[in-house]
Every structure is written in structure tokens, then in C-alpha cells.
Amino acid sequence: MMNADIKKWKVLEEADVSPSPWFPMLKHKVELANGMIVDDYYFSPLGDVVQVLALTPKHEVILVRQYKHALGEILLELPGGMQQKNKSLIQSALNELEEEVGVKADASQLISLGKIANNPTKTKQITYGYIMFGAEFNSTQKLDVTENIEVLTMPAPEVLQRVKDGEIWVTDSMNFILKAALRYPEIFGV
């Protein structure tokens, strides 16, 4: 049963308190549904993200292994990145796929896996996932200056096992692998 007492907060004031263009931060003064005023609610509107679970014709998943400075870890993930300025989610996904792993594709090849939010209390960021079948390495990587990416492929059931074993643990990659395994169990050996 839905609780009718849950209502959206009313934004009374908004201030941009970003420490830099690389990390946006907003301060809101809000009125809660019960009338209480909170004058220092902070969150980061980081921008949306896209990821692609690309499968080769042999049903191998294309993964990226790279250093992520905020965690200080080298992580295994699906290729993806921020939605690019003046680009649609689909175009951004296609661009990231080509830039990070050298797979050029077109919009008709992407199938939506939906969206997820990692920390909706403190970040305004949605990650949109796509799956692609028949991916082929037909282009070259075009990495950003901060990227050093190793491209790996492995059979879909092994990728799912790595999620189970905790070797793939970045939230958005993990969730889209699990969603794909639920939608396409025969490919992931479920």
C-alpha cells in the first residue's frame, strides 16, 4: 500500500557552492512535507552516466580495467562515462564505447537495460545501461588524458561469477550485469 503522506520537498532557495567545475555542489533550503524547514541540504548534481554491456559474437563481455582515483583502486567495469554535452544518452553511450574500447556501433544496436541511481540522497546522477550483441573491435581507442584503459573480454558466465565473487563490485557495472543475466539467462549460464 502506498503512503499518501509522502510528498516531494519544496525548494525555497538554491545556491551553487561548487568547489570547482569538476565537482558541482548545490545547497538547498527546503520545506519538508511536514512543514519543517531545512536550510542546509547539500547534494551534488554530477550529471548522468551511460554504460554499455557489449557482447561479442561469442557472447564474451567487453570489460575495461582502469584506475579510479577517488577510491585509489584499479577496477574492472563495463565501458561508459558521463553523458556528453549536447549529446543524447544513446550518442554518449556509442561515443564512450568507441573511445574506451574501440567498438564502433550505431543506435539500432543498443537495447536499454534501464536506469539506476547509486546514492539519490547526496547525488543527482542516473546511470543508463545498454546491452549490445555482436560487438566487434572495428575502431581504435580514443582515450582522455586521464585514462589508461586495459580492454578485456571474458565469457558472460565468467563475468557473472566475478560479480558473485566480488571481483566486479562497482555498483553500476554490477547492477547492469545482473540485470542482463536476469533478462538473458541462457547467455549468462543461469
PyMOL commands that place a pseudoatom at each C-alpha (Angstrom):
pseudoatom trace, name=CA, resn=MET, resi=1, chain=A, elem=C, hetatm=0, pos=[0.000, 0.000, 0.000]
pseudoatom trace, name=CA, resn=MET, resi=2, chain=A, elem=C, hetatm=0, pos=[1.302, 3.443, -0.938]
pseudoatom trace, name=CA, resn=ASN, resi=3, chain=A, elem=C, hetatm=0, pos=[1.710, 6.054, 1.798]
pseudoatom trace, name=CA, resn=ALA, resi=4, chain=A, elem=C, hetatm=0, pos=[-0.146, 9.208, 0.687]
pseudoatom trace, name=CA, resn=ASP, resi=5, chain=A, elem=C, hetatm=0, pos=[1.717, 11.264, 3.318]
pseudoatom trace, name=CA, resn=ILE, resi=6, chain=A, elem=C, hetatm=0, pos=[4.985, 11.027, 1.397]
pseudoatom trace, name=CA, resn=LYS, resi=7, chain=A, elem=C, hetatm=0, pos=[5.341, 14.156, -0.675]
pseudoatom trace, name=CA, resn=LYS, resi=8, chain=A, elem=C, hetatm=0, pos=[8.141, 15.921, -2.508]
pseudoatom trace, name=CA, resn=TRP, resi=9, chain=A, elem=C, hetatm=0, pos=[10.046, 18.649, -0.687]
pseudoatom trace, name=CA, resn=LYS, resi=10, chain=A, elem=C, hetatm=0, pos=[9.572, 22.260, -1.738]
pseudoatom trace, name=CA, resn=VAL, resi=11, chain=A, elem=C, hetatm=0, pos=[12.774, 24.077, -2.741]
pseudoatom trace, name=CA, resn=LEU, resi=12, chain=A, elem=C, hetatm=0, pos=[12.751, 27.556, -1.182]
pseudoatom trace, name=CA, resn=GLU, resi=13, chain=A, elem=C, hetatm=0, pos=[16.284, 28.616, -2.122]
pseudoatom trace, name=CA, resn=GLU, resi=14, chain=A, elem=C, hetatm=0, pos=[19.152, 27.224, -4.162]
pseudoatom trace, name=CA, resn=ALA, resi=15, chain=A, elem=C, hetatm=0, pos=[22.805, 28.251, -4.111]
pseudoatom trace, name=CA, resn=ASP, resi=16, chain=A, elem=C, hetatm=0, pos=[25.683, 26.927, -6.191]
pseudoatom trace, name=CA, resn=VAL, resi=17, chain=A, elem=C, hetatm=0, pos=[28.523, 26.234, -3.748]
pseudoatom trace, name=CA, resn=SER, resi=18, chain=A, elem=C, hetatm=0, pos=[30.647, 24.169, -6.130]
pseudoatom trace, name=CA, resn=PRO, resi=19, chain=A, elem=C, hetatm=0, pos=[34.302, 23.948, -5.137]
pseudoatom trace, name=CA, resn=SER, resi=20, chain=A, elem=C, hetatm=0, pos=[35.261, 23.566, -8.828]
pseudoatom trace, name=CA, resn=PRO, resi=21, chain=A, elem=C, hetatm=0, pos=[33.683, 22.885, -12.225]
pseudoatom trace, name=CA, resn=TRP, resi=22, chain=A, elem=C, hetatm=0, pos=[34.783, 19.241, -11.783]
pseudoatom trace, name=CA, resn=PHE, resi=23, chain=A, elem=C, hetatm=0, pos=[32.646, 18.739, -8.674]
pseudoatom trace, name=CA, resn=PRO, resi=24, chain=A, elem=C, hetatm=0, pos=[29.338, 20.624, -8.708]
pseudoatom trace, name=CA, resn=MET, resi=25, chain=A, elem=C, hetatm=0, pos=[27.615, 21.164, -5.356]
pseudoatom trace, name=CA, resn=LEU, resi=26, chain=A, elem=C, hetatm=0, pos=[24.249, 22.754, -4.537]
pseudoatom trace, name=CA, resn=LYS, resi=27, chain=A, elem=C, hetatm=0, pos=[22.882, 23.998, -1.226]
pseudoatom trace, name=CA, resn=HIS, resi=28, chain=A, elem=C, hetatm=0, pos=[19.109, 23.942, -0.907]
pseudoatom trace, name=CA, resn=LYS, resi=29, chain=A, elem=C, hetatm=0, pos=[16.802, 25.447, 1.637]
pseudoatom trace, name=CA, resn=VAL, resi=30, chain=A, elem=C, hetatm=0, pos=[13.795, 23.121, 1.579]
pseudoatom trace, name=CA, resn=GLU, resi=31, chain=A, elem=C, hetatm=0, pos=[10.413, 22.746, 3.198]
pseudoatom trace, name=CA, resn=LEU, resi=32, chain=A, elem=C, hetatm=0, pos=[9.593, 19.163, 4.106]
pseudoatom trace, name=CA, resn=ALA, resi=33, chain=A, elem=C, hetatm=0, pos=[6.103, 17.704, 3.717]
pseudoatom trace, name=CA, resn=ASN, resi=34, chain=A, elem=C, hetatm=0, pos=[5.531, 18.188, 7.463]
pseudoatom trace, name=CA, resn=GLY, resi=35, chain=A, elem=C, hetatm=0, pos=[6.322, 21.921, 7.185]
pseudoatom trace, name=CA, resn=MET, resi=36, chain=A, elem=C, hetatm=0, pos=[9.786, 21.736, 8.749]
pseudoatom trace, name=CA, resn=ILE, resi=37, chain=A, elem=C, hetatm=0, pos=[12.444, 23.914, 7.089]
pseudoatom trace, name=CA, resn=VAL, resi=38, chain=A, elem=C, hetatm=0, pos=[15.950, 22.541, 6.426]
pseudoatom trace, name=CA, resn=ASP, resi=39, chain=A, elem=C, hetatm=0, pos=[18.256, 25.350, 5.343]
pseudoatom trace, name=CA, resn=ASP, resi=40, chain=A, elem=C, hetatm=0, pos=[21.426, 23.397, 4.593]
pseudoatom trace, name=CA, resn=TYR, resi=41, chain=A, elem=C, hetatm=0, pos=[20.661, 20.385, 2.412]
pseudoatom trace, name=CA, resn=TYR, resi=42, chain=A, elem=C, hetatm=0, pos=[23.717, 19.737, 0.202]
pseudoatom trace, name=CA, resn=PHE, resi=43, chain=A, elem=C, hetatm=0, pos=[23.941, 17.463, -2.814]
pseudoatom trace, name=CA, resn=SER, resi=44, chain=A, elem=C, hetatm=0, pos=[25.947, 17.103, -5.999]
pseudoatom trace, name=CA, resn=PRO, resi=45, chain=A, elem=C, hetatm=0, pos=[24.296, 17.267, -9.448]
pseudoatom trace, name=CA, resn=LEU, resi=46, chain=A, elem=C, hetatm=0, pos=[27.093, 15.268, -11.059]
pseudoatom trace, name=CA, resn=GLY, resi=47, chain=A, elem=C, hetatm=0, pos=[25.315, 14.583, -14.344]
pseudoatom trace, name=CA, resn=ASP, resi=48, chain=A, elem=C, hetatm=0, pos=[24.100, 11.369, -15.897]
pseudoatom trace, name=CA, resn=VAL, resi=49, chain=A, elem=C, hetatm=0, pos=[26.225, 8.395, -16.898]
pseudoatom trace, name=CA, resn=VAL, resi=50, chain=A, elem=C, hetatm=0, pos=[25.959, 5.743, -19.618]
pseudoatom trace, name=CA, resn=GLN, resi=51, chain=A, elem=C, hetatm=0, pos=[27.329, 2.193, -19.666]
pseudoatom trace, name=CA, resn=VAL, resi=52, chain=A, elem=C, hetatm=0, pos=[27.293, -0.493, -22.333]
pseudoatom trace, name=CA, resn=LEU, resi=53, chain=A, elem=C, hetatm=0, pos=[27.398, -4.224, -21.734]
pseudoatom trace, name=CA, resn=ALA, resi=54, chain=A, elem=C, hetatm=0, pos=[28.807, -5.155, -25.132]
pseudoatom trace, name=CA, resn=LEU, resi=55, chain=A, elem=C, hetatm=0, pos=[28.824, -8.835, -26.084]
pseudoatom trace, name=CA, resn=THR, resi=56, chain=A, elem=C, hetatm=0, pos=[30.996, -10.198, -28.879]
pseudoatom trace, name=CA, resn=PRO, resi=57, chain=A, elem=C, hetatm=0, pos=[29.518, -12.749, -31.327]
pseudoatom trace, name=CA, resn=LYS, resi=58, chain=A, elem=C, hetatm=0, pos=[30.921, -15.470, -28.995]
pseudoatom trace, name=CA, resn=HIS, resi=59, chain=A, elem=C, hetatm=0, pos=[28.994, -13.906, -26.051]
pseudoatom trace, name=CA, resn=GLU, resi=60, chain=A, elem=C, hetatm=0, pos=[32.123, -12.551, -24.417]
pseudoatom trace, name=CA, resn=VAL, resi=61, chain=A, elem=C, hetatm=0, pos=[31.587, -9.381, -22.390]
pseudoatom trace, name=CA, resn=ILE, resi=62, chain=A, elem=C, hetatm=0, pos=[33.885, -6.458, -23.142]
pseudoatom trace, name=CA, resn=LEU, resi=63, chain=A, elem=C, hetatm=0, pos=[35.239, -5.004, -19.901]
pseudoatom trace, name=CA, resn=VAL, resi=64, chain=A, elem=C, hetatm=0, pos=[37.581, -2.172, -19.011]
pseudoatom trace, name=CA, resn=ARG, resi=65, chain=A, elem=C, hetatm=0, pos=[40.214, -2.274, -16.291]
pseudoatom trace, name=CA, resn=GLN, resi=66, chain=A, elem=C, hetatm=0, pos=[41.377, 1.107, -15.094]
pseudoatom trace, name=CA, resn=TYR, resi=67, chain=A, elem=C, hetatm=0, pos=[42.495, 3.165, -12.113]
pseudoatom trace, name=CA, resn=LYS, resi=68, chain=A, elem=C, hetatm=0, pos=[39.822, 5.198, -10.310]
pseudoatom trace, name=CA, resn=HIS, resi=69, chain=A, elem=C, hetatm=0, pos=[41.460, 7.909, -8.234]
pseudoatom trace, name=CA, resn=ALA, resi=70, chain=A, elem=C, hetatm=0, pos=[38.626, 8.660, -5.769]
pseudoatom trace, name=CA, resn=LEU, resi=71, chain=A, elem=C, hetatm=0, pos=[38.854, 5.063, -4.494]
pseudoatom trace, name=CA, resn=GLY, resi=72, chain=A, elem=C, hetatm=0, pos=[42.561, 4.627, -5.233]
pseudoatom trace, name=CA, resn=GLU, resi=73, chain=A, elem=C, hetatm=0, pos=[41.750, 1.282, -6.854]
pseudoatom trace, name=CA, resn=ILE, resi=74, chain=A, elem=C, hetatm=0, pos=[42.209, -0.440, -10.202]
pseudoatom trace, name=CA, resn=LEU, resi=75, chain=A, elem=C, hetatm=0, pos=[38.720, -1.647, -11.074]
pseudoatom trace, name=CA, resn=LEU, resi=76, chain=A, elem=C, hetatm=0, pos=[37.012, -3.920, -13.580]
pseudoatom trace, name=CA, resn=GLU, resi=77, chain=A, elem=C, hetatm=0, pos=[33.926, -2.326, -15.114]
pseudoatom trace, name=CA, resn=LEU, resi=78, chain=A, elem=C, hetatm=0, pos=[31.719, -2.009, -18.154]
pseudoatom trace, name=CA, resn=PRO, resi=79, chain=A, elem=C, hetatm=0, pos=[32.760, 0.713, -20.611]
pseudoatom trace, name=CA, resn=GLY, resi=80, chain=A, elem=C, hetatm=0, pos=[30.975, 4.000, -20.141]
pseudoatom trace, name=CA, resn=GLY, resi=81, chain=A, elem=C, hetatm=0, pos=[31.181, 7.551, -18.951]
pseudoatom trace, name=CA, resn=MET, resi=82, chain=A, elem=C, hetatm=0, pos=[29.399, 10.831, -18.412]
pseudoatom trace, name=CA, resn=GLN, resi=83, chain=A, elem=C, hetatm=0, pos=[26.671, 11.965, -20.772]
pseudoatom trace, name=CA, resn=GLN, resi=84, chain=A, elem=C, hetatm=0, pos=[28.479, 14.288, -23.136]
pseudoatom trace, name=CA, resn=LYS, resi=85, chain=A, elem=C, hetatm=0, pos=[27.465, 17.915, -23.556]
pseudoatom trace, name=CA, resn=ASN, resi=86, chain=A, elem=C, hetatm=0, pos=[24.852, 18.406, -26.292]
pseudoatom trace, name=CA, resn=LYS, resi=87, chain=A, elem=C, hetatm=0, pos=[24.713, 14.625, -26.924]
pseudoatom trace, name=CA, resn=SER, resi=88, chain=A, elem=C, hetatm=0, pos=[21.843, 12.234, -26.254]
pseudoatom trace, name=CA, resn=LEU, resi=89, chain=A, elem=C, hetatm=0, pos=[22.273, 9.331, -23.874]
pseudoatom trace, name=CA, resn=ILE, resi=90, chain=A, elem=C, hetatm=0, pos=[22.469, 6.925, -26.829]
pseudoatom trace, name=CA, resn=GLN, resi=91, chain=A, elem=C, hetatm=0, pos=[25.048, 9.035, -28.675]
pseudoatom trace, name=CA, resn=SER, resi=92, chain=A, elem=C, hetatm=0, pos=[27.090, 9.363, -25.484]
pseudoatom trace, name=CA, resn=ALA, resi=93, chain=A, elem=C, hetatm=0, pos=[26.963, 5.581, -24.975]
pseudoatom trace, name=CA, resn=LEU, resi=94, chain=A, elem=C, hetatm=0, pos=[28.115, 4.976, -28.546]
pseudoatom trace, name=CA, resn=ASN, resi=95, chain=A, elem=C, hetatm=0, pos=[30.907, 7.536, -28.203]
pseudoatom trace, name=CA, resn=GLU, resi=96, chain=A, elem=C, hetatm=0, pos=[32.137, 6.035, -24.915]
pseudoatom trace, name=CA, resn=LEU, resi=97, chain=A, elem=C, hetatm=0, pos=[32.097, 2.524, -26.394]
pseudoatom trace, name=CA, resn=GLU, resi=98, chain=A, elem=C, hetatm=0, pos=[34.274, 3.613, -29.302]
pseudoatom trace, name=CA, resn=GLU, resi=99, chain=A, elem=C, hetatm=0, pos=[36.550, 5.866, -27.223]
pseudoatom trace, name=CA, resn=GLU, resi=100, chain=A, elem=C, hetatm=0, pos=[37.205, 3.360, -24.426]
pseudoatom trace, name=CA, resn=VAL, resi=101, chain=A, elem=C, hetatm=0, pos=[37.299, 0.006, -26.221]
pseudoatom trace, name=CA, resn=GLY, resi=102, chain=A, elem=C, hetatm=0, pos=[37.422, 0.635, -29.979]
pseudoatom trace, name=CA, resn=VAL, resi=103, chain=A, elem=C, hetatm=0, pos=[33.951, -0.662, -30.830]
pseudoatom trace, name=CA, resn=LYS, resi=104, chain=A, elem=C, hetatm=0, pos=[32.048, 1.495, -33.298]
pseudoatom trace, name=CA, resn=ALA, resi=105, chain=A, elem=C, hetatm=0, pos=[28.313, 0.799, -33.362]
pseudoatom trace, name=CA, resn=ASP, resi=106, chain=A, elem=C, hetatm=0, pos=[25.048, 2.544, -34.172]
pseudoatom trace, name=CA, resn=ALA, resi=107, chain=A, elem=C, hetatm=0, pos=[21.966, 3.357, -32.124]
pseudoatom trace, name=CA, resn=SER, resi=108, chain=A, elem=C, hetatm=0, pos=[19.927, 0.446, -33.508]
pseudoatom trace, name=CA, resn=GLN, resi=109, chain=A, elem=C, hetatm=0, pos=[22.335, -1.977, -31.816]
pseudoatom trace, name=CA, resn=LEU, resi=110, chain=A, elem=C, hetatm=0, pos=[21.739, -0.712, -28.276]
pseudoatom trace, name=CA, resn=ILE, resi=111, chain=A, elem=C, hetatm=0, pos=[18.982, -2.236, -26.135]
pseudoatom trace, name=CA, resn=SER, resi=112, chain=A, elem=C, hetatm=0, pos=[18.092, -0.478, -22.903]
pseudoatom trace, name=CA, resn=LEU, resi=113, chain=A, elem=C, hetatm=0, pos=[18.771, -2.256, -19.601]
pseudoatom trace, name=CA, resn=GLY, resi=114, chain=A, elem=C, hetatm=0, pos=[17.090, 0.591, -17.714]
pseudoatom trace, name=CA, resn=LYS, resi=115, chain=A, elem=C, hetatm=0, pos=[18.489, 3.038, -15.219]
pseudoatom trace, name=CA, resn=ILE, resi=116, chain=A, elem=C, hetatm=0, pos=[19.897, 3.025, -11.708]
pseudoatom trace, name=CA, resn=ALA, resi=117, chain=A, elem=C, hetatm=0, pos=[20.735, 5.612, -9.070]
pseudoatom trace, name=CA, resn=ASN, resi=118, chain=A, elem=C, hetatm=0, pos=[23.657, 4.942, -6.768]
pseudoatom trace, name=CA, resn=ASN, resi=119, chain=A, elem=C, hetatm=0, pos=[23.173, 7.482, -3.955]
pseudoatom trace, name=CA, resn=PRO, resi=120, chain=A, elem=C, hetatm=0, pos=[19.980, 9.508, -4.566]
pseudoatom trace, name=CA, resn=THR, resi=121, chain=A, elem=C, hetatm=0, pos=[20.269, 11.177, -1.165]
pseudoatom trace, name=CA, resn=LYS, resi=122, chain=A, elem=C, hetatm=0, pos=[23.510, 13.025, -1.931]
pseudoatom trace, name=CA, resn=THR, resi=123, chain=A, elem=C, hetatm=0, pos=[23.980, 12.856, -5.715]
pseudoatom trace, name=CA, resn=LYS, resi=124, chain=A, elem=C, hetatm=0, pos=[21.755, 13.732, -8.623]
pseudoatom trace, name=CA, resn=GLN, resi=125, chain=A, elem=C, hetatm=0, pos=[23.103, 11.188, -11.074]
pseudoatom trace, name=CA, resn=ILE, resi=126, chain=A, elem=C, hetatm=0, pos=[21.365, 8.449, -13.018]
pseudoatom trace, name=CA, resn=THR, resi=127, chain=A, elem=C, hetatm=0, pos=[23.281, 5.727, -14.844]
pseudoatom trace, name=CA, resn=TYR, resi=128, chain=A, elem=C, hetatm=0, pos=[21.615, 4.420, -18.006]
pseudoatom trace, name=CA, resn=GLY, resi=129, chain=A, elem=C, hetatm=0, pos=[22.616, 0.961, -19.152]
pseudoatom trace, name=CA, resn=TYR, resi=130, chain=A, elem=C, hetatm=0, pos=[22.520, -0.656, -22.564]
pseudoatom trace, name=CA, resn=ILE, resi=131, chain=A, elem=C, hetatm=0, pos=[23.302, -4.102, -23.892]
pseudoatom trace, name=CA, resn=MET, resi=132, chain=A, elem=C, hetatm=0, pos=[24.699, -4.709, -27.348]
pseudoatom trace, name=CA, resn=PHE, resi=133, chain=A, elem=C, hetatm=0, pos=[25.050, -8.015, -29.181]
pseudoatom trace, name=CA, resn=GLY, resi=134, chain=A, elem=C, hetatm=0, pos=[27.601, -8.783, -31.898]
pseudoatom trace, name=CA, resn=ALA, resi=135, chain=A, elem=C, hetatm=0, pos=[30.158, -6.171, -30.821]
pseudoatom trace, name=CA, resn=GLU, resi=136, chain=A, elem=C, hetatm=0, pos=[33.319, -6.156, -32.903]
pseudoatom trace, name=CA, resn=PHE, resi=137, chain=A, elem=C, hetatm=0, pos=[36.583, -4.292, -32.393]
pseudoatom trace, name=CA, resn=ASN, resi=138, chain=A, elem=C, hetatm=0, pos=[36.411, -2.165, -35.532]
pseudoatom trace, name=CA, resn=SER, resi=139, chain=A, elem=C, hetatm=0, pos=[37.928, 1.130, -34.404]
pseudoatom trace, name=CA, resn=THR, resi=140, chain=A, elem=C, hetatm=0, pos=[40.684, 2.384, -32.110]
pseudoatom trace, name=CA, resn=GLN, resi=141, chain=A, elem=C, hetatm=0, pos=[40.626, 3.681, -28.565]
pseudoatom trace, name=CA, resn=LYS, resi=142, chain=A, elem=C, hetatm=0, pos=[40.477, 7.471, -28.220]
pseudoatom trace, name=CA, resn=LEU, resi=143, chain=A, elem=C, hetatm=0, pos=[41.324, 7.885, -24.552]
pseudoatom trace, name=CA, resn=ASP, resi=144, chain=A, elem=C, hetatm=0, pos=[41.103, 11.074, -22.499]
pseudoatom trace, name=CA, resn=VAL, resi=145, chain=A, elem=C, hetatm=0, pos=[44.366, 12.336, -20.998]
pseudoatom trace, name=CA, resn=THR, resi=146, chain=A, elem=C, hetatm=0, pos=[43.376, 10.923, -17.584]
pseudoatom trace, name=CA, resn=GLU, resi=147, chain=A, elem=C, hetatm=0, pos=[42.534, 7.449, -18.938]
pseudoatom trace, name=CA, resn=ASN, resi=148, chain=A, elem=C, hetatm=0, pos=[44.750, 4.392, -19.188]
pseudoatom trace, name=CA, resn=ILE, resi=149, chain=A, elem=C, hetatm=0, pos=[42.384, 1.534, -20.021]
pseudoatom trace, name=CA, resn=GLU, resi=150, chain=A, elem=C, hetatm=0, pos=[43.063, -2.158, -20.492]
pseudoatom trace, name=CA, resn=VAL, resi=151, chain=A, elem=C, hetatm=0, pos=[40.342, -3.848, -22.559]
pseudoatom trace, name=CA, resn=LEU, resi=152, chain=A, elem=C, hetatm=0, pos=[39.418, -7.405, -21.594]
pseudoatom trace, name=CA, resn=THR, resi=153, chain=A, elem=C, hetatm=0, pos=[36.892, -9.907, -22.890]
pseudoatom trace, name=CA, resn=MET, resi=154, chain=A, elem=C, hetatm=0, pos=[35.547, -12.886, -20.989]
pseudoatom trace, name=CA, resn=PRO, resi=155, chain=A, elem=C, hetatm=0, pos=[32.640, -15.277, -21.353]
pseudoatom trace, name=CA, resn=ALA, resi=156, chain=A, elem=C, hetatm=0, pos=[29.386, -13.939, -19.908]
pseudoatom trace, name=CA, resn=PRO, resi=157, chain=A, elem=C, hetatm=0, pos=[29.083, -16.738, -17.290]
pseudoatom trace, name=CA, resn=GLU, resi=158, chain=A, elem=C, hetatm=0, pos=[32.595, -15.900, -16.029]
pseudoatom trace, name=CA, resn=VAL, resi=159, chain=A, elem=C, hetatm=0, pos=[31.670, -12.210, -15.755]
pseudoatom trace, name=CA, resn=LEU, resi=160, chain=A, elem=C, hetatm=0, pos=[28.621, -13.153, -13.680]
pseudoatom trace, name=CA, resn=GLN, resi=161, chain=A, elem=C, hetatm=0, pos=[30.833, -15.336, -11.471]
pseudoatom trace, name=CA, resn=ARG, resi=162, chain=A, elem=C, hetatm=0, pos=[33.212, -12.414, -10.946]
pseudoatom trace, name=CA, resn=VAL, resi=163, chain=A, elem=C, hetatm=0, pos=[30.249, -10.360, -9.732]
pseudoatom trace, name=CA, resn=LYS, resi=164, chain=A, elem=C, hetatm=0, pos=[29.292, -13.178, -7.348]
pseudoatom trace, name=CA, resn=ASP, resi=165, chain=A, elem=C, hetatm=0, pos=[32.898, -13.448, -6.123]
pseudoatom trace, name=CA, resn=GLY, resi=166, chain=A, elem=C, hetatm=0, pos=[33.183, -9.692, -5.530]
pseudoatom trace, name=CA, resn=GLU, resi=167, chain=A, elem=C, hetatm=0, pos=[35.820, -9.086, -8.207]
pseudoatom trace, name=CA, resn=ILE, resi=168, chain=A, elem=C, hetatm=0, pos=[33.437, -6.804, -10.115]
pseudoatom trace, name=CA, resn=TRP, resi=169, chain=A, elem=C, hetatm=0, pos=[31.991, -4.571, -7.430]
pseudoatom trace, name=CA, resn=VAL, resi=170, chain=A, elem=C, hetatm=0, pos=[31.383, -1.131, -8.916]
pseudoatom trace, name=CA, resn=THR, resi=171, chain=A, elem=C, hetatm=0, pos=[27.667, -0.562, -8.381]
pseudoatom trace, name=CA, resn=ASP, resi=172, chain=A, elem=C, hetatm=0, pos=[26.502, 0.388, -11.856]
pseudoatom trace, name=CA, resn=SER, resi=173, chain=A, elem=C, hetatm=0, pos=[28.536, -2.278, -13.683]
pseudoatom trace, name=CA, resn=MET, resi=174, chain=A, elem=C, hetatm=0, pos=[27.461, -4.931, -11.202]
pseudoatom trace, name=CA, resn=ASN, resi=175, chain=A, elem=C, hetatm=0, pos=[23.790, -3.981, -11.467]
pseudoatom trace, name=CA, resn=PHE, resi=176, chain=A, elem=C, hetatm=0, pos=[23.720, -3.963, -15.259]
pseudoatom trace, name=CA, resn=ILE, resi=177, chain=A, elem=C, hetatm=0, pos=[25.485, -7.335, -15.415]
pseudoatom trace, name=CA, resn=LEU, resi=178, chain=A, elem=C, hetatm=0, pos=[22.888, -8.755, -13.004]
pseudoatom trace, name=CA, resn=LYS, resi=179, chain=A, elem=C, hetatm=0, pos=[20.015, -7.177, -14.949]
pseudoatom trace, name=CA, resn=ALA, resi=180, chain=A, elem=C, hetatm=0, pos=[21.378, -8.620, -18.195]
pseudoatom trace, name=CA, resn=ALA, resi=181, chain=A, elem=C, hetatm=0, pos=[21.752, -12.055, -16.585]
pseudoatom trace, name=CA, resn=LEU, resi=182, chain=A, elem=C, hetatm=0, pos=[18.107, -11.942, -15.473]
pseudoatom trace, name=CA, resn=ARG, resi=183, chain=A, elem=C, hetatm=0, pos=[16.926, -10.842, -18.909]
pseudoatom trace, name=CA, resn=TYR, resi=184, chain=A, elem=C, hetatm=0, pos=[19.208, -13.200, -20.895]
pseudoatom trace, name=CA, resn=PRO, resi=185, chain=A, elem=C, hetatm=0, pos=[19.815, -16.189, -18.564]
pseudoatom trace, name=CA, resn=GLU, resi=186, chain=A, elem=C, hetatm=0, pos=[20.877, -18.501, -21.390]
pseudoatom trace, name=CA, resn=ILE, resi=187, chain=A, elem=C, hetatm=0, pos=[23.819, -16.232, -22.243]
pseudoatom trace, name=CA, resn=PHE, resi=188, chain=A, elem=C, hetatm=0, pos=[24.992, -15.930, -18.642]
pseudoatom trace, name=CA, resn=GLY, resi=189, chain=A, elem=C, hetatm=0, pos=[24.553, -19.595, -17.778]
pseudoatom trace, name=CA, resn=VAL, resi=190, chain=A, elem=C, hetatm=0, pos=[21.797, -19.011, -15.236]
for i in range(1, 190): cmd.bond("trace and resi %d" % i, "trace and resi %d" % (i + 1))
show_as sticks, trace
zoom trace
